[in-house]
Amino acid sequence: MRTFQQFKHRDVLFVSLSVNPKARVQSYVDKFKVPWPCGFGATIELMEAFGAVNHMGVGTDEKVIPTLYVIGRDGRICWSDARSRYNHQDVEMTMRNLSAAIEQALSADSPPRQDRRDTHP
């Protein structure tokens, strides 16, 4: 939430994505008052494309791992926390790295994104 507060007025869009159905995740979203859009019911294939699936699960089970990404204005992933929370890395360092990656993406020489809400009256 701290990072969201830091960047919410700076042309940064935050989005959450879960493989779980909305009914299973909504209580978490409500409890923590998540203010950004949340997507539910994503396929394993989609999460795999983002590199957020652990294939080392028990048996044939696949586990989706919480992962942070910064996606540049060109639509490409320009930073990932490399599953740092899953790997028990320092959360404060991860958040500092996330903020730095967002700052770098914002300073990139490319035009600002077009927000659909800006293009329709």
C-alpha positions in Angstrom: 0.0 0.0 0.0 2.9 2.3 0.7 4.2 2.1 -2.8 0.7 2.6 -4.2 0.3 5.8 -2.1 3.7 7.0 -3.3 2.9 6.6 -7.0 -0.9 6.8 -7.3 -0.8 10.3 -8.8 2.2 9.8 -11.1 0.8 7.9 -14.2 1.3 4.5 -12.6 -1.4 1.8 -12.8 -1.5 -0.9 -10.2 -3.3 -4.2 -10.9 -3.6 -7.5 -9.0 -4.2 -10.8 -10.7 -5.2 -14.1 -9.1 -5.9 -17.6 -10.3 -8.5 -17.9 -7.6 -12.2 -17.0 -8.2 -13.4 -13.7 -7.0 -15.4 -15.3 -4.1 -12.2 -16.7 -2.7 -10.2 -13.5 -2.9 -12.7 -10.7 -2.3 -12.5 -10.9 1.5 -8.8 -10.2 1.3 -9.4 -7.3 -1.1 -12.0 -5.9 1.3 -10.0 -6.5 4.5 -7.0 -4.6 3.2 -9.0 -2.1 1.2 -7.1 -2.7 -2.0 -7.8 0.4 -4.1 -6.6 -0.8 -7.5 -8.3 -3.1 -10.0 -8.2 -6.8 -9.2 -8.5 -9.6 -11.8 -9.7 -13.0 -10.8 -9.8 -16.5 -12.3 -6.6 -16.1 -14.4 -5.4 -19.3 -16.1 -2.3 -21.1 -15.1 -1.1 -20.5 -18.6 -1.4 -16.8 -18.2 0.4 -16.8 -14.9 3.1 -19.1 -16.4 3.6 -16.5 -19.1 4.4 -14.0 -16.3 6.8 -16.5 -14.7 4.7 -16.8 -11.5 4.2 -20.5 -11.4 6.3 -23.0 -9.4 6.5 -26.3 -11.2 8.3 -27.9 -8.3 5.1 -28.5 -6.3 4.0 -31.8 -4.9 3.1 -34.3 -7.5 1.7 -32.5 -10.6 0.3 -29.6 -8.6 1.4 -26.1 -9.7 1.6 -23.3 -7.3 1.2 -19.7 -8.3 3.7 -17.5 -6.4 3.1 -13.9 -5.5 5.3 -11.9 -7.8 5.7 -8.1 -8.4 6.3 -6.7 -11.9 6.9 -3.3 -13.3 5.7 -3.1 -16.9 7.0 -0.2 -19.0 5.0 2.1 -21.2 6.0 -0.2 -24.1 4.1 -3.1 -22.5 7.2 -5.1 -21.6 8.2 -6.3 -18.2 11.1 -4.2 -17.1 11.5 -5.4 -13.5 10.4 -8.3 -11.4 11.0 -9.1 -7.7 11.9 -12.6 -8.8 9.6 -14.1 -6.3 11.5 -12.4 -3.4 8.7 -12.8 -0.9 8.4 -16.5 -1.7 12.2 -16.8 -1.3 12.0 -15.0 2.1 14.1 -12.0 1.0 14.0 -8.7 2.8 10.6 -7.1 2.2 11.9 -3.5 2.8 14.7 -4.0 0.2 12.2 -5.4 -2.3 9.9 -2.4 -1.8 12.9 0.0 -2.3 13.8 -1.9 -5.4 10.2 -1.7 -6.6 10.1 2.1 -6.1 13.4 2.5 -7.9 12.1 0.4 -10.8 8.9 2.5 -11.1 11.0 5.7 -11.0 13.2 4.4 -13.8 10.2 3.3 -15.9 8.6 6.7 -15.4 11.7 8.5 -16.5 12.1 6.4 -19.7 11.9 8.4 -22.9 8.4 7.3 -24.1 5.1 9.1 -24.2 2.7 8.7 -21.3 0.2 5.8 -21.5 -3.3 6.6 -22.8 -5.8 5.9 -20.1 -9.2 4.9 -21.5 -10.9 7.2 -19.0 -8.9 10.1 -20.5 -10.1 9.4 -24.1 -13.9 9.3 -23.4 -15.9 12.2 -22.0 
